[in-house]
Amino acid sequence: MGLRRLTPEDDPSDHYQMVAAAIAFIREHRFEQPALSTVAQHIGLSEYHFQRLFTYWAGISPKRFLQYLTIEQAKATIAQTDSLLTLSEDLGLSGPSRLHDLFVSIEAMSPGEYKNGGEGLEIYNGSHNTLFGTVVIATTKRGICSLQFQDKATLPVDDLLTNTWPNATLTVDQEKTQGLCDRIFLPEMSQPTKPLTLLVKGTNFQVQVWRALLQIPLGGLTTYQTIAEMIERPKAARAVGTAIGKNPIGYLIPCHRVIRGSGEIGGYSWGLDRKQAILGWEAAQLNHSTIQEGS
């Protein structure tokens, strides 16, 4: 599925750009329910080549993919995910080691480290093409400290890192971050020996929210209110939304899996089209795995 279908000659980021353009067009014209040929024409492909490209990228047809993005489907997924999260807590199974597909743990900066702005910290970063567009990964000896999807409108990653870690030493090292990128976006092709560690700088509340997000499984969806209840702050749903918006490590801390209780997608730091692309792709992977297990 996904990137496993791409050849070395293909640029997955180019594929994503066309898929994102298609999703944006469909979202804009959702009440008109545009035909496949109309969407294909909009992005400059024949119907045949659009169908082939999209299926190549997602592992399923555009029509099937869009079924995962309806409000009705989102509501059903929320209910299913919330039941799973409740069950995991009741059985003592909560935590990234059981529920997160990539085995991720969070390490928070100490108050002293928070204040000194990363003094003495060496940060290595690199830019890579992925299934969901260009991503910049920044890492330290203690773990990944930033993962940002990059578009023309986004702030350059050096500025983001400097704003967060003003006293750290920044070094571009594509080789060091390539291995991390492969492990994150091509987990089926790597053999991890230990969990990925994330080094985050945030308030106690923010870190608490980010840790809660790790418990949302692949293909799952939940709400801001549920996250608030998970951290025992049931009246803080709005503050939870603000903390999610400050997430410094996209995809690995899966803030894309949190939507509004109405089933609407809500906001996303790296664009709503990307959020829908990731959610649809994850739902397709989960469905594929379920079918394989049942066969």
VOPAGU-2260 file (C-alpha; in pm, 1 decimal, decimal comma):
REM VOPAGU-2260
SITE   aa  ch    i         X         Y         Z
SITE  MET   A    0       0,0       0,0       0,0
SITE  GLY   A    1     103,3     365,0     -29,2
SITE  LEU   A    2     470,8     428,7     -81,3
SITE  ARG   A    3     545,8      59,7    -132,0
SITE  ARG   A    4     385,2      92,2    -473,1
SITE  LEU   A    5     617,6     372,7    -584,7
SITE  THR   A    6     932,0     308,2    -786,3
SITE  PRO   A    7    1266,4     485,7    -722,0
SITE  GLU   A    8    1199,5     700,8   -1028,7
SITE  ASP   A    9     878,2     836,0    -882,4
SITE  ASP   A   10     861,6    1140,7    -658,1
SITE  PRO   A   11     589,6    1074,7    -397,5
SITE  SER   A   12     568,2    1445,9    -325,6
SITE  ASP   A   13     465,0    1514,3    -685,8
SITE  HIS   A   14     193,4    1252,5    -655,4
SITE  TYR   A   15      74,8    1411,5    -334,2
SITE  GLN   A   16      50,3    1755,2    -493,0
SITE  MET   A   17    -189,1    1621,8    -756,9
SITE  VAL   A   18    -389,6    1424,8    -502,1
SITE  ALA   A   19    -410,5    1730,8    -273,9
SITE  ALA   A   20    -529,5    1943,4    -564,4
SITE  ALA   A   21    -799,2    1686,2    -636,9
SITE  ILE   A   22    -908,4    1675,3    -272,4
SITE  ALA   A   23    -918,7    2055,0    -257,2
SITE  PHE   A   24   -1135,0    2068,3    -570,2
SITE  ILE   A   25   -1370,8    1801,0    -437,5
SITE  ARG   A   26   -1400,7    1980,5    -101,3
SITE  GLU   A   27   -1476,6    2309,8    -275,1
SITE  HIS   A   28   -1743,0    2150,0    -495,8
SITE  ARG   A   29   -1865,4    1882,7    -253,3
SITE  PHE   A   30   -2231,1    1987,4    -281,6
SITE  GLU   A   31   -2214,9    1944,7    -658,8
SITE  GLN   A   32   -2056,9    1597,8    -627,8
SITE  PRO   A   33   -1829,3    1639,6    -931,8
SITE  ALA   A   34   -1776,1    1341,0   -1157,3
SITE  LEU   A   35   -1439,1    1167,2   -1173,2
SITE  SER   A   36   -1381,7    1308,4   -1521,4
SITE  THR   A   37   -1440,1    1663,6   -1393,3
SITE  VAL   A   38   -1187,3    1625,3   -1112,4
SITE  ALA   A   39    -935,6    1467,5   -1350,0
SITE  GLN   A   40    -973,5    1752,3   -1595,8
SITE  HIS   A   41    -921,0    2006,8   -1318,7
SITE  ILE   A   42    -575,7    1867,3   -1234,2
SITE  GLY   A   43    -482,1    1817,4   -1598,9
SITE  LEU   A   44    -505,7    1439,4   -1632,6
SITE  SER   A   45    -724,2    1203,9   -1830,3
SITE  GLU   A   46    -982,3    1014,8   -1629,2
SITE  TYR   A   47    -785,0     693,2   -1677,7
SITE  HIS   A   48    -455,3     840,2   -1559,7
SITE  PHE   A   49    -615,8    1019,2   -1265,6
SITE  GLN   A   50    -784,0     698,6   -1148,7
SITE  ARG   A   51    -456,8     512,8   -1187,8
SITE  LEU   A   52    -249,3     778,5   -1008,3
SITE  PHE   A   53    -491,4     812,3    -719,6
SITE  THR   A   54    -520,7     436,9    -669,1
SITE  TYR   A   55    -141,5     411,6    -689,7
SITE  TRP   A   56    -110,8     673,0    -413,5
SITE  ALA   A   57    -392,8     566,7    -181,5
SITE  GLY   A   58    -430,1     197,7    -256,8
SITE  ILE   A   59    -801,2     250,4    -326,5
SITE  SER   A   60   -1012,0     432,2    -583,4
SITE  PRO   A   61   -1099,3     803,1    -548,5
SITE  LYS   A   62   -1464,3     712,1    -495,4
SITE  ARG   A   63   -1383,7     471,8    -211,8
SITE  PHE   A   64   -1136,0     719,3     -61,2
SITE  LEU   A   65   -1397,6     994,7     -45,9
SITE  GLN   A   66   -1635,1     766,8     144,1
SITE  TYR   A   67   -1388,4     779,4     432,5
SITE  LEU   A   68   -1412,6    1159,6     439,2
SITE  THR   A   69   -1788,0    1199,1     486,8
SITE  ILE   A   70   -1928,1    1344,9     808,2
SITE  GLU   A   71   -2131,1    1027,6     865,0
SITE  GLN   A   72   -1821,6     809,3     841,1
SITE  ALA   A   73   -1629,4    1046,9    1067,9
SITE  LYS   A   74   -1897,6    1025,1    1337,2
SITE  ALA   A   75   -1895,1     644,4    1321,6
SITE  THR   A   76   -1516,3     639,3    1348,0
SITE  ILE   A   77   -1521,9     876,0    1646,3
SITE  ALA   A   78   -1761,2     644,3    1831,0
SITE  GLN   A   79   -1549,4     340,0    1751,6
SITE  THR   A   80   -1224,3     510,2    1854,3
SITE  ASP   A   81   -1364,0     648,3    2179,1
SITE  SER   A   82   -1483,3     298,4    2271,5
SITE  LEU   A   83   -1135,0     164,3    2205,2
SITE  LEU   A   84    -971,8     436,8    2414,5
SITE  THR   A   85   -1210,1     366,4    2704,5
SITE  LEU   A   86   -1146,5      -7,5    2679,0
SITE  SER   A   87    -770,1      40,6    2678,2
SITE  GLU   A   88    -789,5     251,0    2995,3
SITE  ASP   A   89   -1014,9      -3,3    3167,3
SITE  LEU   A   90    -775,1    -286,6    3085,3
SITE  GLY   A   91    -462,0     -90,3    3163,2
SITE  LEU   A   92    -347,3    -102,7    2803,2
SITE  SER   A   93    -323,6     268,7    2735,6
SITE  GLY   A   94      -3,8     417,1    2601,9
SITE  PRO   A   95     185,7     438,2    2274,8
SITE  SER   A   96     340,4      91,4    2310,5
SITE  ARG   A   97      -0,9     -69,4    2263,6
SITE  LEU   A   98    -203,4     176,3    2060,6
SITE  HIS   A   99      38,7     372,6    1843,9
SITE  ASP   A  100     154,1     202,3    1526,7
SITE  LEU   A  101     499,0     364,5    1534,9
SITE  PHE   A  102     590,4     311,4    1903,0
SITE  VAL   A  103     648,1     672,7    2001,6
SITE  SER   A  104     737,4     819,5    2340,7
SITE  ILE   A  105     764,3    1182,9    2448,3
SITE  GLU   A  106    1040,0    1337,7    2656,5
SITE  ALA   A  107     971,7    1691,3    2777,3
SITE  MET   A  108    1240,2    1954,9    2830,8
SITE  SER   A  109    1306,3    2040,9    3193,6
SITE  PRO   A  110    1208,8    2389,8    3319,1
SITE  GLY   A  111    1575,0    2491,7    3313,2
SITE  GLU   A  112    1623,1    2366,5    2956,9
SITE  TYR   A  113    1298,8    2536,6    2858,2
SITE  LYS   A  114    1432,0    2872,7    2977,2
SITE  ASN   A  115    1778,2    2850,0    2821,8
SITE  GLY   A  116    1637,8    2814,4    2469,2
SITE  GLY   A  117    1827,0    2497,5    2378,9
SITE  GLU   A  118    2171,5    2620,4    2484,0
SITE  GLY   A  119    2424,8    2345,3    2413,6
SITE  LEU   A  120    2173,1    2151,2    2203,4
SITE  GLU   A  121    2279,1    2034,3    1856,4
SITE  ILE   A  122    1989,6    2006,7    1610,5
SITE  TYR   A  123    2026,8    1829,1    1276,7
SITE  ASN   A  124    1762,8    1882,1    1010,0
SITE  GLY   A  125    1687,1    1767,9     658,1
SITE  SER   A  126    1415,5    1801,5     394,3
SITE  HIS   A  127    1257,2    1496,0     232,9
SITE  ASN   A  128     978,2    1401,8      -7,6
SITE  THR   A  129     701,5    1188,6     139,6
SITE  LEU   A  130     359,7    1054,5      57,3
SITE  PHE   A  131     208,9    1373,6     203,4
SITE  GLY   A  132     442,4    1631,4      52,2
SITE  THR   A  133     777,0    1776,3     153,7
SITE  VAL   A  134     866,3    1734,9     520,5
SITE  VAL   A  135    1150,0    1880,2     726,9
SITE  ILE   A  136    1263,8    1667,0    1019,1
SITE  ALA   A  137    1484,1    1801,3    1297,8
SITE  THR   A  138    1647,8    1573,9    1550,9
SITE  THR   A  139    1887,4    1577,7    1845,3
SITE  LYS   A  140    2076,9    1309,3    2038,3
SITE  ARG   A  141    1774,8    1293,1    2266,4
SITE  GLY   A  142    1510,4    1257,3    1997,8
SITE  ILE   A  143    1314,2    1423,4    1719,0
SITE  CYS   A  144    1230,0    1782,9    1810,2
SITE  SER   A  145    1040,3    1898,5    1500,3
SITE  LEU   A  146     852,1    1756,2    1202,9
SITE  GLN   A  147     698,3    2014,7     973,8
SITE  PHE   A  148     529,7    1976,7     636,8
SITE  GLN   A  149     658,4    2248,2     408,4
SITE  ASP   A  150     463,4    2446,2     150,9
SITE  LYS   A  151     532,8    2778,6     -16,7
SITE  ALA   A  152     318,7    2957,3     241,3
SITE  THR   A  153     477,8    2802,6     551,9
SITE  LEU   A  154     748,9    2958,1     764,2
SITE  PRO   A  155    1100,4    2832,8     672,0
SITE  VAL   A  156    1205,9    2553,3     906,7
SITE  ASP   A  157    1519,0    2741,6    1019,7
SITE  ASP   A  158    1293,8    3022,0    1143,3
SITE  LEU   A  159    1068,4    2776,1    1323,7
SITE  LEU   A  160    1363,0    2607,3    1492,7
SITE  THR   A  161    1528,8    2937,1    1582,4
SITE  ASN   A  162    1204,6    3066,1    1734,1
SITE  THR   A  163    1175,0    2755,5    1951,9
SITE  TRP   A  164    1542,8    2685,1    2019,5
SITE  PRO   A  165    1716,9    3026,4    1980,5
SITE  ASN   A  166    2041,7    2915,0    2145,6
SITE  ALA   A  167    2078,9    2574,9    1978,6
SITE  THR   A  168    2328,0    2488,9    1702,7
SITE  LEU   A  169    2152,3    2409,4    1372,5
SITE  THR   A  170    2312,3    2179,7    1113,3
SITE  VAL   A  171    2170,0    2043,2     788,0
SITE  ASP   A  172    2230,8    1667,0     772,2
SITE  GLN   A  173    2019,0    1492,3     509,1
SITE  GLU   A  174    2173,8    1151,5     575,5
SITE  LYS   A  175    2097,2    1158,9     946,9
SITE  THR   A  176    1732,7    1256,3     893,5
SITE  GLN   A  177    1674,0    1029,7     589,8
SITE  GLY   A  178    1678,5     722,2     810,5
SITE  LEU   A  179    1421,7     879,0    1039,5
SITE  CYS   A  180    1204,3     977,9     744,1
SITE  ASP   A  181    1209,4     621,3     610,1
SITE  ARG   A  182    1122,8     481,2     949,8
SITE  ILE   A  183     830,7     722,5     990,5
SITE  PHE   A  184     682,0     711,2     642,1
SITE  LEU   A  185     803,1     364,1     531,8
SITE  PRO   A  186     769,1     164,1     853,7
SITE  GLU   A  187     709,5    -158,9     661,7
SITE  MET   A  188    1055,8    -127,3     504,5
SITE  SER   A  189    1250,0     -62,4     824,5
SITE  GLN   A  190    1323,4    -280,4    1125,4
SITE  PRO   A  191    1309,4     -53,1    1430,3
SITE  THR   A  192    1497,3    -172,2    1737,0
SITE  LYS   A  193    1356,6      78,9    1983,8
SITE  PRO   A  194    1073,5     335,3    2008,9
SITE  LEU   A  195    1106,1     675,4    1848,6
SITE  THR   A  196    1167,9     941,2    2112,1
SITE  LEU   A  197    1030,9    1292,3    2067,5
SITE  LEU   A  198    1191,7    1584,3    2248,2
SITE  VAL   A  199     933,7    1857,5    2302,5
SITE  LYS   A  200     933,7    2205,3    2449,3
SITE  GLY   A  201     597,4    2306,3    2592,6
SITE  THR   A  202     395,9    2383,9    2901,7
SITE  ASN   A  203     287,4    2100,2    3130,0
SITE  PHE   A  204     -62,3    2124,3    2984,7
SITE  GLN   A  205      59,9    2111,2    2625,1
SITE  VAL   A  206     279,5    1808,2    2692,0
SITE  GLN   A  207     -12,6    1637,0    2863,2
SITE  VAL   A  208    -230,0    1692,5    2555,1
SITE  TRP   A  209      42,6    1575,6    2315,7
SITE  ARG   A  210      91,4    1256,2    2516,8
SITE  ALA   A  211    -282,6    1190,6    2502,6
SITE  LEU   A  212    -275,3    1222,2    2123,8
SITE  LEU   A  213     -31,8     930,0    2103,8
SITE  GLN   A  214    -307,5     700,4    2224,0
SITE  ILE   A  215    -524,4     757,9    1915,1
SITE  PRO   A  216    -466,2     453,6    1690,0
SITE  LEU   A  217    -399,4     450,6    1317,1
SITE  GLY   A  218    -725,0     512,1    1132,3
SITE  GLY   A  219    -889,9     643,4    1447,6
SITE  LEU   A  220   -1063,4     975,1    1508,2
SITE  THR   A  221   -1157,3    1151,8    1826,9
SITE  THR   A  222   -1267,7    1495,8    1941,7
SITE  TYR   A  223   -1122,4    1787,2    2134,6
SITE  GLN   A  224   -1370,5    1713,4    2412,0
SITE  THR   A  225   -1257,3    1350,9    2441,0
SITE  ILE   A  226    -893,3    1456,8    2469,9
SITE  ALA   A  227    -994,3    1702,5    2742,4
SITE  GLU   A  228   -1164,3    1421,2    2930,6
SITE  MET   A  229    -864,5    1190,0    2882,4
SITE  ILE   A  230    -640,7    1438,0    3063,0
SITE  GLU   A  231    -910,5    1493,8    3327,6
SITE  ARG   A  232    -978,5    1851,4    3220,3
SITE  PRO   A  233   -1332,5    1810,2    3080,9
SITE  LYS   A  234   -1399,0    2185,7    3065,7
SITE  ALA   A  235   -1078,4    2261,3    2877,5
SITE  ALA   A  236   -1175,9    2150,9    2525,7
SITE  ARG   A  237   -1095,0    2493,3    2381,3
SITE  ALA   A  238    -755,2    2498,9    2552,7
SITE  VAL   A  239    -693,9    2148,6    2420,4
SITE  GLY   A  240    -756,5    2278,7    2069,0
SITE  THR   A  241    -499,7    2554,3    2124,8
SITE  ALA   A  242    -242,4    2304,3    2254,0
SITE  ILE   A  243    -303,9    2078,3    1954,4
SITE  GLY   A  244    -245,0    2375,5    1725,6
SITE  LYS   A  245      96,9    2420,9    1889,4
SITE  ASN   A  246     204,7    2063,2    1815,3
SITE  PRO   A  247     569,5    2086,5    1699,4
SITE  ILE   A  248     596,9    1732,8    1564,9
SITE  GLY   A  249     338,2    1667,7    1295,8
SITE  TYR   A  250     220,4    1319,8    1200,6
SITE  LEU   A  251     410,1    1143,6    1483,8
SITE  ILE   A  252     204,7    1331,4    1741,4
SITE  PRO   A  253    -117,1    1263,3    1548,4
SITE  CYS   A  254    -308,9    1588,1    1593,2
SITE  HIS   A  255    -462,8    1518,0    1250,1
SITE  ARG   A  256    -676,0    1249,0    1416,2
SITE  VAL   A  257    -868,0    1505,9    1624,7
SITE  ILE   A  258   -1176,5    1662,7    1465,3
SITE  ARG   A  259   -1493,5    1836,2    1577,6
SITE  GLY   A  260   -1770,8    1639,2    1746,1
SITE  SER   A  261   -1999,3    1728,9    1454,0
SITE  GLY   A  262   -1778,7    1520,2    1223,7
SITE  GLU   A  263   -1635,7    1828,3    1052,7
SITE  ILE   A  264   -1260,9    1817,8    1002,4
SITE  GLY   A  265   -1167,9    2128,7    1202,9
SITE  GLY   A  266    -832,0    2301,8    1163,1
SITE  TYR   A  267    -479,9    2180,5    1089,4
SITE  SER   A  268    -148,7    2362,6    1104,5
SITE  TRP   A  269     -36,1    2215,9     772,4
SITE  GLY   A  270    -358,4    2263,1     575,1
SITE  LEU   A  271    -700,3    2100,5     567,2
SITE  ASP   A  272    -636,1    1926,7     234,9
SITE  ARG   A  273    -330,0    1757,0     382,6
SITE  LYS   A  274    -528,8    1659,8     693,0
SITE  GLN   A  275    -796,5    1498,6     479,6
SITE  ALA   A  276    -534,9    1328,5     263,8
SITE  ILE   A  277    -366,7    1176,0     570,0
SITE  LEU   A  278    -695,9    1069,6     729,5
SITE  GLY   A  279    -825,6     911,1     409,9
SITE  TRP   A  280    -497,1     731,1     350,5
SITE  GLU   A  281    -483,2     599,8     708,5
SITE  ALA   A  282    -842,4     476,2     688,3
SITE  ALA   A  283    -755,2     293,9     365,8
SITE  GLN   A  284    -451,6     127,8     528,1
SITE  LEU   A  285    -656,9      19,2     829,8
SITE  ASN   A  286    -929,8    -122,5     609,0
SITE  HIS   A  287    -672,0    -308,5     398,9
SITE  SER   A  288    -510,7    -457,9     710,1
SITE  THR   A  289    -850,6    -563,5     849,3
SITE  ILE   A  290    -937,1    -740,1     524,9
SITE  GLN   A  291    -602,0    -921,3     521,7
SITE  GLU   A  292    -643,3   -1035,8     883,8
SITE  GLY   A  293    -991,1   -1166,4     806,9
SITE  SER   A  294    -887,9   -1359,0     496,7
